[in-house]
């Protein structure tokens, strides 16, 4: 990656900068990440601008976390049409931390990412509708987004659908039996959240037949992975 980044390869440079930003496989080094990205940022490469925003969004030693600067940088990349920047900026605007944030625009940015085929964004939008904090609570909308994400192969979406039915939300009536079925599907897809939730139901034995040995096995497996 270092060799390819030295030739100015965008993919290698942004991947390597991301490793330094996250401290993944290598020690976190925000300065190294910025040094890698600056030449590409100077050329207006959108992916590099987004990666630079990431450095300030999370903070990477010795670069301090600076949400305001990160947002300004993401805005530059959004203006260039970068999908990653739209996802990051949409998340910032809809996280409910800044009451002055343009939530409508944030949701629109996330929907743009959804239109581009990012299935994880479907879960993010579903979570917004399920929480009912920055947009009105709409359990059916949440369910629809989770279903689309599940259809795209994301097991966590099945677990989230299970949660909706396990507790009931808005117009979705509580249906623990259906919740258990959804958790079972997610468990088969190796989702740890579903393992834990299903194990709790198996231990309780109220909504579905108790099965303590299987519950313990699910928890053991979840703790190891």
C-alpha positions in Angstrom: 0.0 0.0 0.0 2.8 2.4 0.8 4.5 1.7 -2.5 1.3 2.2 -4.5 0.4 5.3 -2.4 3.8 6.7 -3.4 2.7 6.7 -7.0 -0.4 8.7 -6.2 -2.8 5.8 -6.5 -6.1 7.1 -4.9 -7.4 3.7 -3.7 -4.1 2.7 -2.0 -3.7 6.2 -0.5 -7.1 6.4 1.1 -7.0 2.8 2.4 -3.6 3.4 4.0 -4.8 6.7 5.4 -7.8 4.9 6.8 -5.6 2.4 8.6 -3.6 5.2 10.2 -6.8 7.0 11.2 -8.4 4.0 12.8 -5.2 2.5 14.2 -6.1 -0.7 12.4 -3.2 -3.1 11.9 -0.8 -0.1 12.5 -0.5 2.4 15.3 -2.9 5.4 14.9 -1.1 8.3 13.3 -3.2 11.2 12.2 -0.3 13.2 10.9 0.8 10.3 8.6 -2.7 10.0 7.3 -2.9 13.8 6.5 0.5 13.8 4.9 -0.7 11.0 2.6 -3.9 12.7 1.7 -2.8 16.3 1.2 -1.4 15.9 -2.3 -4.7 14.3 -3.5 -6.8 16.8 -1.6 -4.9 19.6 -3.4 -6.0 18.1 -6.6 -9.6 18.0 -5.5 -9.9 14.2 -5.3 -13.2 13.7 -3.5 -12.4 10.3 -1.9 -9.2 11.9 -0.3 -11.2 14.9 0.9 -13.6 12.5 2.6 -10.7 10.5 4.1 -9.3 13.8 5.5 -12.6 14.6 7.1 -12.5 11.2 8.8 -9.2 12.1 10.5 -10.8 15.1 12.2 -14.2 13.3 12.8 -12.7 10.6 14.9 -9.4 12.1 16.0 -6.2 10.2 15.5 -3.1 10.9 17.6 -1.7 13.5 17.5 -4.6 15.1 15.6 -7.4 16.1 18.0 -11.0 15.3 17.2 -12.6 18.4 15.6 -16.3 17.8 14.5 -16.7 21.2 13.1 -13.7 21.0 10.9 -14.7 17.5 9.8 -18.2 18.7 8.8 -16.7 21.5 6.8 -14.4 19.1 5.0 -17.2 16.6 4.3 -19.2 19.5 2.8 -16.4 20.0 0.3 -16.5 16.3 -0.7 -20.4 16.3 -0.8 -20.2 19.2 -3.3 -18.1 16.9 -5.5 -20.7 14.1 -5.2 -18.8 11.7 -3.0 -21.0 9.0 -1.6 -18.9 8.4 1.5 -19.0 12.1 2.4 -22.8 12.1 2.0 -23.0 9.2 4.4 -20.8 10.9 7.0 -22.4 14.3 6.7 -25.9 12.8 6.7 -25.0 11.0 10.0 -23.7 14.2 11.5 -26.8 16.1 10.7 -29.2 13.5 12.0 -27.4 12.4 15.1 -29.5 14.6 17.3 -26.5 16.3 19.0 -26.8 19.7 17.3 -30.3 21.1 17.6 -29.5 23.6 14.8 -28.6 20.8 12.4 -30.5 20.5 9.2 -32.1 17.1 9.8 -34.1 17.2 6.7 -31.0 17.7 4.6 -29.2 15.0 6.6 -32.0 12.5 5.9 -31.9 13.4 2.2 -28.2 12.8 2.1 -28.6 9.4 3.6 -31.4 8.6 1.1 -28.9 9.6 -1.7 -26.5 7.0 -0.3 -29.3 4.5 -0.2 -30.1 5.2 -3.8 -26.4 4.5 -4.6 -26.8 1.0 -3.2 -25.3 1.2 0.3 -27.3 -1.3 2.3 -25.9 -0.3 5.7 -27.4 3.1 5.2 -30.9 1.4 5.0 -30.3 0.3 8.6 -29.2 3.8 9.6 -32.4 5.4 8.1 -34.5 2.7 9.7 -33.0 3.5 13.1 -33.9 7.1 12.7 -37.5 6.3 12.1 -37.6 3.8 15.0 -36.0 6.2 17.4 -38.4 9.0 16.6 -36.1 11.7 17.9 -34.9 13.7 14.9 -37.7 12.5 12.6 -41.2 11.5 13.7 -41.5 7.9 14.9 -42.7 5.7 12.2 -42.4 2.0 13.0 -43.6 0.9 9.6 -41.0 2.9 7.8 -38.3 1.5 10.1 -39.5 -2.0 9.3 -39.5 -1.3 5.6 -36.0 -0.1 5.7 -34.8 -3.0 7.8 -36.6 -5.4 5.4 -34.8 -4.0 2.4 -31.4 -4.3 4.3 -32.3 -7.9 5.2 -33.1 -8.6 1.6 -29.7 -7.2 0.8 -28.1 -9.9 3.0 -27.5 -7.9 6.2 -28.2 -10.1 9.2 -28.2 -7.2 11.7 -31.4 -6.0 10.0 -33.1 -9.2 10.8 -32.2 -8.7 14.5 -33.5 -5.2 14.4 -36.8 -6.4 12.9 -36.9 -8.9 15.7 -36.5 -6.2 18.2 -39.5 -4.3 16.8 -41.7 -7.3 17.2 -40.2 -8.3 20.6 -41.1 -5.1 22.3 -43.7 -3.6 19.9 -43.4 -0.1 18.6 -45.9 2.4 17.3 -48.3 0.6 14.9 -46.3 -2.7 15.2 -48.0 -4.9 17.8 -45.8 -7.0 20.1 -45.4 -10.4 18.6 -42.6 -12.3 20.5 -43.1 -15.5 18.5 -42.5 -13.7 15.2 -39.5 -11.9 16.9 -38.0 -15.3 17.8 -38.4 -16.4 14.2 -36.6 -13.4 13.0 -33.8 -13.9 15.6 -33.5 -17.5 14.4 -32.9 -16.3 10.8 -30.3 -13.8 12.0 -28.6 -16.5 14.2 -28.3 -18.7 11.1 -26.6 -15.7 9.4 -24.2 -15.5 12.4 -25.5 -12.3 14.0 -24.4 -11.9 17.7 -27.1 -9.5 18.7 -29.7 -12.1 17.6 -27.9 -14.8 19.5 -28.1 -12.8 22.7 -31.7 -11.8 22.2 -32.8 -15.3 21.4 -30.9 -16.7 24.3 -32.8 -14.4 26.7 -36.1 -15.6 25.3 -35.0 -19.2 25.6 -34.0 -18.6 29.2 -37.2 -16.8 30.1 -39.5 -19.5 28.4 -42.6 -17.3 28.5 -43.1 -16.5 24.8 -41.3 -19.6 23.4 -40.5 -22.9 25.0 -37.5 -22.6 27.4 -34.3 -24.2 26.3 -31.6 -23.4 28.8 -28.8 -25.6 27.2 -29.3 -23.9 23.8 -29.5 -20.5 25.4 -26.2 -21.0 27.2 -24.6 -22.3 24.0 -25.7 -19.2 22.1 -24.3 -16.9 24.8 -21.0 -18.9 24.8 -20.7 -18.6 21.1 -21.5 -14.9 21.2 -18.9 -14.2 23.9 -16.3 -16.0 21.8 -16.9 -14.1 18.6 
